[in-house]
Amino acid sequence: MRNIFFLLLLTLALPVAAQLTGLDTSLRMAGYRVYDSTIVGDFDKVDKHVLETPSSAMKSSDALLKYFNKSCVNDYERVRAFYSFIGNFITYDYAKFKDRKNIKRQLSAKELLSSKQGVCGDVAILFRDLCRSAKIPCVFVIGYTKQPFKFWTPKRKDVDHAWNAVRIDSIWYLVDATWGMKLNTNKKHCSEKVNYLFFLGHPIVFIQNHLPADPTFQLLSNPISWKYFKWHGITPESKRAYCFDYHFTDSLNARNTLSEDKALMNSALSAYEFNPKNKYIIGAMMFWHAEELLDEKKQGKRKFTIAEYKHARSVYEEAQKQFDNTKSSKGKGAKRFIQKKVEELNKKISKQEKKAMKAAKQKS
């Protein structure tokens, strides 16, 4: 009974707290301070400015940032503008979601700004790209979800959602712009307003329905297990597990100093240790990274250098190694596909090296 009362109190208090705006949104939720640092921003002003965004500013992340900077005075307001823009102008592609098993790649930020339709992975990439344009550290986070404030029983092993972690004033926060969107190609799922519950939401909010594959992104002093997430909701007895922990801020800051490859491997290893049932998580994460490295639209180029091809090849080979480590016949298809990619890259590298040697001889 106490658990039910606490859940009811939380569900009533959190949406109200999350929607309030003003100069200080460092509020208390269920009697506990949200963060020890103050989130400062005139979000009413920012939201109004976002609603007036002209189509000419929607052509690229840089163009959007330039427009938002006319109103935003700090990174809290810029991140709010990114979230508000996605919530108001991007439509969730329900048909793509229903056919998600056949998604070959996630859209680049520019592609999403052009089509104005996408799913969680596309949205998380756009949000990350906007943050990078503003030089705000931001990470693409993958994980498991369940219905808000409900128990969940399916035996799901694969990640099914993507959101972001963003660093502002040395503190890492969680953002899920997809769950804030009001527009949906399926009219039944449209909302009248943008939902700001998942804008810089406290980890206590996210852990109700977002479980990162890498537990570091829970930002909790005592990360909960995958099994606990499946079967339980928050209880008064488990309050200690839901405290924001700056130790993970330090961990993420340290990871942020690593190369992109090393940071990803660090996160992938953490994800596998957290949920060994997801046998292919390390190989899959490295494979996705390799695919992104050679994605012409995401990289904004049509030609790659020998060094870039070799870099992608090394990531593919690491992915293949991780699939080999699973020692399961189910990974054979993925390994064959990766091997084909490596062979294609070897041919491109060899061709470019021959051209380079020929050019060098002609110069000499």
C-alpha positions as CSV (number, residue, x, y, z in Angstrom):
1,M,0.0,0.0,0.0
2,R,2.8,2.4,0.8
3,N,4.4,1.6,-2.5
4,I,1.2,2.4,-4.4
5,F,0.8,5.7,-2.5
6,F,4.4,6.6,-3.2
7,L,4.0,5.9,-7.0
8,L,0.8,7.9,-7.1
9,L,2.5,10.8,-5.4
10,L,5.4,10.6,-7.8
11,T,3.3,10.4,-10.9
12,L,1.3,13.5,-9.9
13,A,4.3,15.5,-8.8
14,L,6.8,14.9,-11.5
15,P,4.9,16.1,-14.6
16,V,3.9,19.4,-12.8
17,A,7.5,19.9,-11.7
18,A,8.9,19.2,-15.1
19,Q,6.6,21.6,-16.9
20,L,7.4,24.6,-14.7
21,T,9.7,27.1,-16.3
22,G,11.5,30.3,-15.3
23,L,14.9,31.4,-14.0
24,D,15.4,28.6,-11.6
25,T,14.1,25.1,-12.3
26,S,16.1,23.4,-9.6
27,L,13.0,22.0,-8.0
28,R,12.2,19.4,-5.4
29,M,10.5,16.2,-6.5
30,A,8.7,14.1,-3.9
31,G,10.6,16.1,-1.3
32,Y,14.1,15.6,-2.7
33,R,16.1,18.2,-4.5
34,V,16.5,17.6,-8.2
35,Y,20.2,18.5,-8.5
36,D,22.7,20.1,-6.2
37,S,23.4,22.6,-9.0
38,T,20.9,25.1,-10.3
39,I,19.4,24.8,-13.8
40,V,19.1,28.4,-15.0
41,G,17.1,29.5,-18.0
42,D,14.1,31.5,-19.1
43,F,12.5,28.6,-20.9
44,D,9.2,30.5,-21.7
45,K,11.2,33.0,-23.7
46,V,13.1,30.2,-25.5
47,D,10.0,28.2,-26.3
48,K,8.3,31.2,-27.9
49,H,11.4,31.9,-30.0
50,V,11.5,28.3,-31.1
51,L,7.9,28.4,-32.3
52,E,8.8,31.3,-34.6
53,T,11.7,29.4,-36.3
54,P,11.7,30.2,-40.0
55,S,12.1,27.4,-42.6
56,S,15.3,29.0,-43.7
57,A,16.9,28.2,-40.3
58,M,15.9,24.5,-40.6
59,K,18.3,23.5,-43.2
60,S,21.2,22.5,-40.9
61,S,22.2,22.3,-37.3
62,D,24.5,25.3,-37.7
63,A,21.7,27.4,-39.1
64,L,19.4,26.4,-36.3
65,L,22.0,27.2,-33.7
66,K,22.6,30.6,-35.2
67,Y,18.8,31.4,-35.0
68,F,18.5,30.0,-31.4
69,N,21.5,32.1,-30.3
70,K,19.4,35.2,-30.9
71,S,17.4,34.2,-27.8
72,C,19.6,31.8,-25.8
73,V,22.1,33.2,-23.4
74,N,23.5,29.9,-21.9
75,D,23.8,26.2,-22.6
76,Y,20.7,25.3,-20.6
77,E,18.6,27.5,-22.9
78,R,20.3,26.2,-26.0
79,V,19.6,22.6,-25.0
80,R,16.0,23.6,-24.2
81,A,15.7,25.1,-27.7
82,F,17.0,21.9,-29.3
83,Y,14.4,19.9,-27.3
84,S,11.6,22.3,-28.0
85,F,12.3,22.4,-31.7
86,I,12.3,18.7,-32.0
87,G,9.1,18.5,-29.9
88,N,7.3,21.0,-32.1
89,F,8.6,20.5,-35.6
90,I,9.7,16.9,-36.0
91,T,7.1,14.2,-36.5
92,Y,7.5,10.6,-35.2
93,D,7.4,8.2,-38.1
94,Y,5.1,5.5,-36.8
95,A,5.3,3.5,-40.0
96,K,9.0,3.3,-39.8
97,F,8.7,2.3,-36.1
98,K,6.3,-0.6,-37.1
99,D,8.8,-1.8,-39.7
100,R,11.9,-1.2,-37.4
101,K,13.4,-4.6,-38.1
102,N,14.1,-3.4,-41.6
103,I,15.8,-0.1,-40.7
104,K,19.2,-0.2,-42.4
105,R,20.6,3.1,-41.0
106,Q,19.7,6.1,-38.9
107,L,19.1,9.4,-40.6
108,S,21.7,12.1,-40.5
109,A,20.8,15.4,-38.8
110,K,20.5,17.1,-42.2
111,E,18.2,14.3,-43.6
112,L,15.9,14.5,-40.6
113,L,15.7,18.3,-40.8
114,S,14.8,17.8,-44.5
115,S,12.1,15.1,-44.1
116,K,10.9,16.3,-40.6
117,Q,10.0,12.6,-39.9
118,G,12.0,10.0,-38.0
119,V,12.2,7.6,-35.1
120,C,14.2,7.6,-31.8
121,G,17.6,6.9,-33.3
122,D,17.2,9.7,-35.9
123,V,16.0,12.1,-33.2
124,A,18.9,11.3,-30.9
125,I,21.4,11.9,-33.7
126,L,19.8,15.2,-34.5
127,F,19.9,16.3,-30.8
128,R,23.6,15.2,-30.6
129,D,24.4,17.1,-33.8
130,L,22.8,20.2,-32.5
131,C,24.7,20.0,-29.2
132,R,28.0,19.4,-31.1
133,S,27.3,22.5,-33.2
134,A,27.1,24.4,-29.9
135,K,30.2,22.6,-28.5
136,I,28.1,21.1,-25.8
137,P,29.3,17.5,-24.9
138,C,26.5,15.1,-25.8
139,V,26.3,11.3,-26.1
140,F,24.0,8.9,-28.0
141,V,22.5,6.5,-25.5
142,I,20.9,3.2,-26.3
143,G,18.9,1.1,-23.9
144,Y,15.7,-0.7,-22.9
145,T,12.3,0.8,-22.2
146,K,9.0,-0.1,-20.6
147,Q,5.6,1.6,-20.3
148,P,5.8,4.6,-17.9
149,F,5.2,3.7,-14.2
150,K,4.1,0.2,-15.1
151,F,5.6,-3.2,-14.4
152,W,7.1,-5.0,-17.4
153,T,7.3,-8.8,-18.0
154,P,8.5,-9.6,-21.6
155,K,11.8,-11.5,-21.9
156,R,13.4,-8.8,-24.1
157,K,17.2,-8.9,-24.6
158,D,17.8,-6.4,-27.3
159,V,17.9,-2.6,-26.9
160,D,14.9,-0.9,-28.3
161,H,15.3,2.9,-27.8
162,A,17.8,5.7,-28.1
163,W,18.1,9.0,-26.2
164,N,20.9,11.3,-25.0
165,A,23.1,12.4,-22.2
166,V,24.3,15.9,-22.2
167,R,26.9,17.8,-20.1
168,I,26.1,21.4,-19.0
169,D,28.2,23.3,-16.4
170,S,30.2,20.1,-15.7
171,I,27.1,18.1,-14.9
172,W,25.7,15.3,-17.0
173,Y,21.9,15.2,-17.6
174,L,19.5,12.9,-19.4
175,V,17.3,14.0,-22.3
176,D,14.8,12.0,-24.4
177,A,13.6,14.4,-27.1
178,T,11.6,11.6,-28.8
179,W,9.3,11.1,-25.9
180,G,8.8,14.8,-25.8
181,M,7.5,15.0,-29.4
182,K,3.9,16.0,-29.9
183,L,3.6,15.1,-33.6
184,N,3.1,11.6,-34.8
185,T,2.2,10.2,-38.2
186,N,-0.3,8.0,-36.3
187,K,-2.9,10.7,-35.3
188,K,-3.9,8.6,-32.3
189,H,-0.5,9.3,-30.7
190,C,-0.4,13.0,-31.3
191,S,-0.4,15.4,-28.3
192,E,-1.5,19.0,-27.9
193,K,1.7,20.0,-26.2
194,V,5.4,19.1,-26.1
195,N,6.1,16.9,-23.0
196,Y,9.0,18.4,-21.1
197,L,9.2,15.6,-18.5
198,F,12.2,14.1,-20.2
199,F,14.1,17.4,-20.7
200,L,17.0,17.3,-18.2
201,G,14.9,14.9,-16.3
202,H,16.1,13.6,-13.0
203,P,17.4,10.0,-13.1
204,I,14.5,9.1,-10.8
205,V,12.2,10.0,-13.7
206,F,14.2,8.2,-16.4
207,I,14.8,4.9,-14.5
208,Q,11.0,4.4,-14.3
209,N,11.0,3.6,-18.0
210,H,14.5,4.1,-19.5
211,L,17.3,1.5,-18.7
212,P,20.6,2.4,-20.5
213,A,22.5,-0.6,-21.9
214,D,25.5,1.0,-20.2
215,P,24.6,1.4,-16.5
216,T,26.9,4.4,-16.2
217,F,24.1,6.5,-17.9
218,Q,21.7,5.7,-15.1
219,L,23.5,8.4,-13.2
220,L,22.5,6.6,-10.0
221,S,24.6,5.9,-6.9
222,N,23.4,2.3,-6.9
223,P,22.5,1.3,-10.5
224,I,19.6,-1.1,-10.7
225,S,19.8,-4.4,-12.6
226,W,18.1,-5.3,-15.8
227,K,16.0,-7.9,-14.0
228,Y,14.9,-5.3,-11.4
229,F,14.0,-2.9,-14.1
230,K,11.8,-5.6,-15.7
231,W,9.8,-6.4,-12.7
232,H,9.8,-3.5,-10.3
233,G,8.8,0.1,-9.9
234,I,10.3,2.5,-7.4
235,T,9.6,1.8,-3.8
236,P,10.2,3.8,-0.6
237,E,12.6,1.2,0.6
238,S,14.8,1.6,-2.6
239,K,15.1,5.4,-2.3
240,R,18.8,5.1,-1.8
241,A,19.2,3.6,-5.2
242,Y,17.7,6.6,-6.8
243,C,20.1,9.3,-5.6
244,F,21.9,11.3,-8.3
245,D,25.5,10.4,-8.1
246,Y,28.3,12.8,-9.1
247,H,30.7,9.8,-9.2
248,F,29.2,8.9,-12.6
249,T,29.6,12.5,-13.7
250,D,33.3,12.0,-13.1
251,S,33.3,8.7,-14.9
252,L,31.6,10.3,-18.0
253,N,33.9,13.3,-17.9
254,A,36.9,10.9,-17.9
255,R,35.4,8.9,-20.8
256,N,34.8,12.1,-22.7
257,T,38.6,12.7,-22.8
258,L,39.1,9.3,-24.7
259,S,39.1,8.9,-28.4
260,E,35.6,8.1,-29.8
261,D,36.6,4.4,-30.4
262,K,38.0,3.9,-26.9
263,A,35.0,5.6,-25.3
264,L,32.6,3.5,-27.2
265,M,34.5,0.3,-26.4
266,N,34.5,1.3,-22.7
267,S,30.7,1.8,-22.9
268,A,30.1,-1.4,-24.8
269,L,32.1,-3.5,-22.3
270,S,30.1,-1.9,-19.5
271,A,26.8,-2.7,-21.4
272,Y,27.8,-6.4,-21.8
273,E,28.8,-6.8,-18.2
274,F,25.5,-5.3,-17.2
275,N,23.4,-7.6,-19.3
276,P,25.3,-10.7,-20.6
277,K,22.1,-12.0,-22.1
278,N,22.6,-9.4,-24.8
279,K,25.5,-11.5,-26.2
280,Y,26.1,-9.3,-29.3
281,I,25.9,-5.8,-27.7
282,I,29.7,-5.1,-28.0
283,G,30.0,-6.3,-31.6
284,A,26.8,-4.5,-32.5
285,M,27.9,-1.2,-31.0
286,M,31.2,-1.3,-32.7
287,F,29.5,-2.3,-36.0
288,W,27.1,0.6,-35.8
289,H,30.1,2.9,-35.2
290,A,31.9,1.6,-38.2
291,E,28.9,2.1,-40.4
292,E,28.5,5.7,-39.2
293,L,32.2,6.4,-39.9
294,L,31.6,5.7,-43.6
295,D,28.1,7.1,-43.9
296,E,28.5,9.8,-46.6
297,K,25.4,11.8,-45.4
298,K,26.4,11.7,-41.7
299,Q,30.0,12.6,-42.5
300,G,29.0,15.2,-45.0
301,K,31.4,13.9,-47.7
302,R,31.4,11.6,-50.7
303,K,35.1,10.7,-50.6
304,F,37.2,9.2,-47.8
305,T,40.9,9.2,-47.3
306,I,43.1,6.1,-46.9
307,A,43.4,6.8,-43.2
308,E,39.6,7.1,-42.8
309,Y,39.1,3.7,-44.6
310,K,41.7,2.1,-42.4
311,H,40.1,3.5,-39.3
312,A,36.7,2.1,-40.3
313,R,38.3,-1.2,-41.2
314,S,39.9,-1.5,-37.7
315,V,36.5,-0.9,-36.1
316,Y,34.8,-3.5,-38.3
317,E,37.6,-6.0,-37.4
318,E,37.0,-5.2,-33.7
319,A,33.3,-5.8,-34.2
320,Q,34.0,-9.1,-35.9
321,K,36.3,-10.1,-33.0
322,Q,33.6,-9.4,-30.5
323,F,31.1,-11.5,-32.5
324,D,33.7,-14.3,-32.5
325,N,33.9,-14.1,-28.8
326,T,30.2,-15.0,-28.4
327,K,31.0,-18.5,-29.7
328,S,27.5,-18.8,-31.0
329,S,26.3,-19.9,-34.5
330,K,23.7,-17.1,-34.4
331,G,26.4,-14.5,-35.1
332,K,27.7,-16.2,-38.3
333,G,25.5,-14.0,-40.5
334,A,26.8,-10.8,-38.9
335,K,30.4,-12.0,-39.2
336,R,30.0,-12.8,-42.9
337,F,28.6,-9.4,-43.5
338,I,31.4,-7.7,-41.7
339,Q,34.0,-9.8,-43.5
340,K,32.4,-8.6,-46.8
341,K,32.7,-5.0,-45.6
342,V,36.4,-5.5,-44.7
343,E,37.2,-7.1,-48.1
344,E,35.5,-4.1,-49.8
345,L,37.6,-1.7,-47.7
346,N,40.8,-3.6,-48.5
347,K,40.1,-3.1,-52.2
348,K,39.4,0.6,-51.8
349,I,42.5,1.1,-49.7
350,S,44.7,-0.8,-52.2
351,K,43.3,1.2,-55.1
352,Q,43.9,4.5,-53.3
353,E,47.4,3.5,-52.3
354,K,48.3,2.6,-55.9
355,K,47.0,6.0,-57.0
356,A,49.1,7.7,-54.3
357,M,52.2,5.8,-55.4
358,K,51.6,6.7,-59.0
359,A,51.2,10.3,-58.2
360,A,54.3,10.3,-56.1
361,K,56.4,8.8,-58.9
362,Q,55.1,11.4,-61.4
363,K,56.1,14.2,-59.0
364,S,59.6,12.8,-58.6
